[in-house]
Amino acid sequence: MKGLAPSRTVRWIVGVVVGVLFALPLVSTLLYTFRDGDGVSLVHWASLFDPAKRSVFAPIWVGLSNSLVLAIVTVAIVLLLLAPTMVFVALRFPALRRPFEFLVLLPISIPAIVLVVGLAPIYLQIGRTFGTGAWTLAFAYGITVLPFAYRSIQASIDAVDIRTLSEAARSLGAGWLTVFLRVLVPNLRPGLLAASLISVAVVLGEFTIASLLNRQVLQTALVVVNKIDAYAAAMFTLMALAFALALLLVIGRAVRPRPGRKTS
């Protein structure tokens, strides 16, 4: 089917069109932050360092710190609960893969507002047990990121013969923990890192669940600040996107095979 592949020109055209569609709103937002009554200036960016506006930006710093904590806890849920469970199902109970996949992918078909309706009574008990800190949203976010993290990790599992690797390691006397940490995890690293990136991106961009459960995160803080200073909200939005892009580049470099190093 080589003849059906698009030509290089078509790929370039598609790439340019998609790139323009993604870049247009970002460039427009950036130009908006340069607007001033007298024309174009950096006065709004300079205001980020103005001590007089510290109280205006305070909700953003609180929301950002809460979102970063949530990102860490959510990634921990994905790496410590989802990934080992997927490996366990693949090795021990392959017949359960389809039912397990259905359950894990189910949250993507449920609107966030419907999830909140079901999570609200659960969070009443969570609040009584663990408190009402923003970090408790990680339990809800862990459910939200399941479909995306599952696909990333499952792609790596399908690309590696984990059964042969685990049996070879076991035959050499390795325990299951050693097999998972020292044999399987290095081979599943691209999927695990991709799942981590997606989890961080979902946490930094999620608004509905946090708003309805009355937790302060980055996105809810941006809405609050936007009512006071729209320029500040736009600038912090751009910085959050730049942070996500930098994280993408770091993870992309981390999963790239090193020269002279063979992968199993």
C-alpha positions as CSV (number, residue, x, y, z in Angstrom):
1,M,0.0,0.0,0.0
2,K,3.0,2.3,-0.5
3,G,1.3,4.1,-3.3
4,L,-1.5,5.3,-1.0
5,A,1.0,7.1,1.3
6,P,0.7,11.0,1.0
7,S,3.5,12.7,-0.9
8,R,6.0,14.9,0.9
9,T,4.3,18.0,-0.4
10,V,0.9,16.9,1.0
11,R,2.5,16.2,4.4
12,W,4.1,19.6,4.4
13,I,0.8,21.3,3.6
14,V,-1.0,19.4,6.3
15,G,1.7,20.2,8.8
16,V,1.7,23.9,8.0
17,V,-2.1,24.1,8.2
18,V,-2.3,22.3,11.5
19,G,0.6,24.4,12.8
20,V,-1.1,27.6,11.8
21,L,-4.4,26.5,13.5
22,F,-2.5,25.8,16.7
23,A,-0.3,28.9,16.6
24,L,-3.0,31.4,15.7
25,P,-4.8,31.6,19.1
26,L,-1.4,31.5,20.9
27,V,0.0,34.3,18.9
28,S,-3.2,36.3,19.3
29,T,-3.1,35.9,23.0
30,L,0.6,36.9,23.1
31,L,-0.2,40.1,21.0
32,Y,-3.1,40.9,23.4
33,T,-0.7,40.9,26.3
34,F,1.4,43.6,24.5
35,R,-1.5,45.9,24.0
36,D,-1.5,49.2,25.8
37,G,-3.4,52.4,25.6
38,D,-0.5,54.1,23.7
39,G,0.2,51.1,21.4
40,V,2.5,48.2,22.1
41,S,4.6,47.8,25.2
42,L,5.8,45.4,27.9
43,V,4.0,47.2,30.7
44,H,1.7,44.3,31.4
45,W,4.6,41.8,31.6
46,A,6.5,44.2,33.9
47,S,3.5,44.3,36.2
48,L,4.1,40.7,37.1
49,F,7.0,42.0,39.2
50,D,5.1,44.9,40.7
51,P,4.9,44.4,44.5
52,A,1.6,46.4,44.5
53,K,-0.1,43.7,42.5
54,R,1.1,40.8,44.6
55,S,-2.3,40.4,46.2
56,V,-3.9,40.2,42.7
57,F,-1.6,37.3,41.6
58,A,-1.7,35.5,45.0
59,P,-4.6,33.2,43.9
60,I,-2.5,32.1,40.8
61,W,0.5,31.1,42.9
62,V,-1.7,29.2,45.3
63,G,-3.6,27.5,42.5
64,L,-0.3,26.7,40.7
65,S,1.2,25.1,43.8
66,N,-1.9,23.1,44.3
67,S,-1.9,21.9,40.7
68,L,1.7,20.9,40.9
69,V,1.0,18.8,44.0
70,L,-2.0,17.3,42.2
71,A,0.1,16.5,39.2
72,I,2.7,14.6,41.4
73,V,0.0,12.6,43.2
74,T,-1.9,11.8,40.0
75,V,1.3,10.6,38.3
76,A,2.1,8.5,41.3
77,I,-1.4,6.9,41.0
78,V,-0.8,6.1,37.4
79,L,2.7,4.7,37.9
80,L,2.1,2.9,41.2
81,L,-1.4,1.6,40.6
82,L,-2.4,1.6,36.9
83,A,0.9,0.4,35.4
84,P,1.6,-2.6,37.7
85,T,-2.1,-3.6,37.3
86,M,-1.8,-3.5,33.5
87,V,1.4,-5.6,33.7
88,F,-0.2,-8.1,36.1
89,V,-3.3,-8.5,33.8
90,A,-1.1,-8.9,30.8
91,L,1.1,-11.6,32.5
92,R,-1.4,-13.5,34.7
93,F,-4.9,-12.8,33.4
94,P,-4.8,-12.0,29.6
95,A,-8.4,-13.1,29.2
96,L,-9.4,-10.1,31.4
97,R,-7.7,-7.6,29.2
98,R,-10.9,-6.6,27.3
99,P,-13.1,-6.2,30.4
100,F,-10.3,-4.3,32.1
101,E,-9.8,-2.1,29.0
102,F,-13.6,-1.3,29.0
103,L,-13.6,-0.2,32.6
104,V,-10.5,1.9,32.2
105,L,-11.7,3.6,29.0
106,L,-15.2,4.2,30.4
107,P,-14.4,7.6,32.0
108,I,-13.7,9.2,28.6
109,S,-17.3,8.7,27.7
110,I,-18.7,10.3,30.9
111,P,-18.8,14.1,31.0
112,A,-16.9,15.7,33.9
113,I,-20.0,17.3,35.3
114,V,-21.6,13.8,35.5
115,L,-18.5,12.5,37.2
116,V,-18.8,15.2,39.8
117,V,-22.4,14.2,40.6
118,G,-21.2,10.7,41.4
119,L,-18.0,11.9,43.2
120,A,-19.7,14.6,45.4
121,P,-21.0,12.1,48.1
122,I,-17.7,10.3,48.0
123,Y,-15.8,13.5,48.5
124,L,-17.9,14.2,51.6
125,Q,-16.4,11.1,53.1
126,I,-12.9,11.9,51.8
127,G,-13.2,15.3,53.4
128,R,-14.0,13.8,56.7
129,T,-11.2,11.3,56.5
130,F,-8.3,13.1,54.7
131,G,-9.5,16.7,54.9
132,T,-10.5,19.1,52.1
133,G,-7.0,19.9,50.8
134,A,-6.7,20.4,47.0
135,W,-4.5,17.3,46.8
136,T,-7.5,15.1,47.4
137,L,-8.6,16.0,43.8
138,A,-6.0,13.5,42.7
139,F,-8.4,10.7,43.3
140,A,-10.8,12.2,40.8
141,Y,-8.0,13.2,38.4
142,G,-6.7,9.7,38.6
143,I,-10.0,8.5,37.2
144,T,-10.0,11.2,34.5
145,V,-6.6,10.4,33.1
146,L,-7.1,6.6,33.1
147,P,-8.1,6.3,29.4
148,F,-5.2,8.4,28.2
149,A,-2.6,6.9,30.4
150,Y,-3.9,3.4,29.6
151,R,-3.4,3.8,25.9
152,S,0.1,5.1,26.3
153,I,1.2,2.3,28.6
154,Q,-0.6,-0.4,26.6
155,A,1.2,0.7,23.4
156,S,4.5,0.0,25.1
157,I,3.3,-3.3,26.5
158,D,2.1,-4.4,23.0
159,A,5.5,-3.4,21.6
160,V,7.5,-5.5,24.1
161,D,7.3,-9.2,24.7
162,I,7.0,-8.8,28.5
163,R,6.0,-12.4,29.0
164,T,9.3,-13.7,27.6
165,L,11.3,-11.0,29.5
166,S,9.6,-11.8,32.8
167,E,10.0,-15.6,32.4
168,A,13.7,-15.2,31.5
169,A,14.3,-13.0,34.5
170,R,12.4,-15.4,36.8
171,S,14.4,-18.4,35.4
172,L,17.5,-16.5,36.6
173,G,16.1,-16.2,40.1
174,A,14.8,-12.7,40.1
175,G,11.7,-11.9,42.2
176,W,8.6,-10.3,40.8
177,L,9.5,-6.9,42.2
178,T,12.9,-7.1,40.6
179,V,11.4,-8.3,37.3
180,F,9.0,-5.3,37.3
181,L,11.5,-2.6,38.3
182,R,14.7,-3.7,36.6
183,V,13.4,-5.6,33.6
184,L,10.0,-4.4,32.6
185,V,10.0,-0.7,33.6
186,P,13.1,0.2,31.4
187,N,11.4,-1.4,28.4
188,L,8.1,0.3,29.1
189,R,9.7,3.7,29.8
190,P,8.3,5.5,26.7
191,G,4.8,4.6,27.6
192,L,5.2,5.4,31.3
193,L,6.7,8.8,30.5
194,A,4.0,9.6,27.9
195,A,1.3,8.6,30.5
196,S,3.0,10.9,33.0
197,L,3.1,13.8,30.6
198,I,-0.6,13.3,29.7
199,S,-1.5,13.2,33.4
200,V,0.4,16.4,34.1
201,A,-1.3,18.1,31.1
202,V,-4.8,17.0,32.2
203,V,-4.2,18.2,35.8
204,L,-2.9,21.6,34.7
205,G,-5.8,22.1,32.3
206,E,-8.7,20.7,34.3
207,F,-11.4,23.2,35.5
208,T,-14.8,21.6,35.8
209,I,-14.2,19.1,38.6
210,A,-12.1,21.5,40.6
211,S,-14.7,24.2,40.3
212,L,-17.7,22.1,41.2
213,L,-15.9,20.5,44.1
214,N,-14.8,23.9,45.3
215,R,-11.0,23.4,45.1
216,Q,-8.5,26.0,44.1
217,V,-6.2,25.0,41.3
218,L,-4.5,26.8,38.4
219,Q,-7.5,27.0,36.1
220,T,-10.0,28.2,38.8
221,A,-7.4,30.8,39.9
222,L,-7.0,32.1,36.3
223,V,-10.8,32.6,36.2
224,V,-10.7,34.6,39.4
225,V,-7.7,36.7,38.3
226,N,-9.3,37.2,34.9
227,K,-12.1,39.1,36.5
228,I,-9.6,41.5,38.0
229,D,-6.8,41.6,35.4
230,A,-7.4,39.9,32.1
231,Y,-3.9,40.6,30.9
232,A,-2.4,38.7,33.9
233,A,-4.7,35.7,33.2
234,A,-3.6,35.7,29.5
235,M,0.1,35.9,30.5
236,F,-0.1,33.1,33.0
237,T,-2.0,31.0,30.5
238,L,0.9,31.4,28.0
239,M,3.5,30.6,30.7
240,A,1.5,27.4,31.6
241,L,1.5,26.3,28.0
242,A,5.2,27.1,27.7
243,F,5.8,24.9,30.8
244,A,3.8,22.1,29.2
245,L,5.8,22.4,26.0
246,A,9.1,22.3,27.8
247,L,7.9,19.3,29.7
248,L,7.0,17.6,26.4
249,L,10.5,18.3,25.0
250,V,12.2,17.0,28.1
251,I,10.2,13.8,28.1
252,G,10.7,13.4,24.3
253,R,14.4,13.7,24.8
254,A,14.3,11.2,27.7
255,V,12.5,8.5,25.7
256,R,14.8,8.9,22.7
257,P,17.2,6.0,22.4
258,R,20.8,7.0,23.3
259,P,23.5,6.5,20.6
260,G,25.3,3.2,21.0
261,R,22.7,1.8,23.3
262,K,20.5,-1.0,22.2
263,T,16.9,-1.5,23.5
264,S,15.5,-4.8,24.4
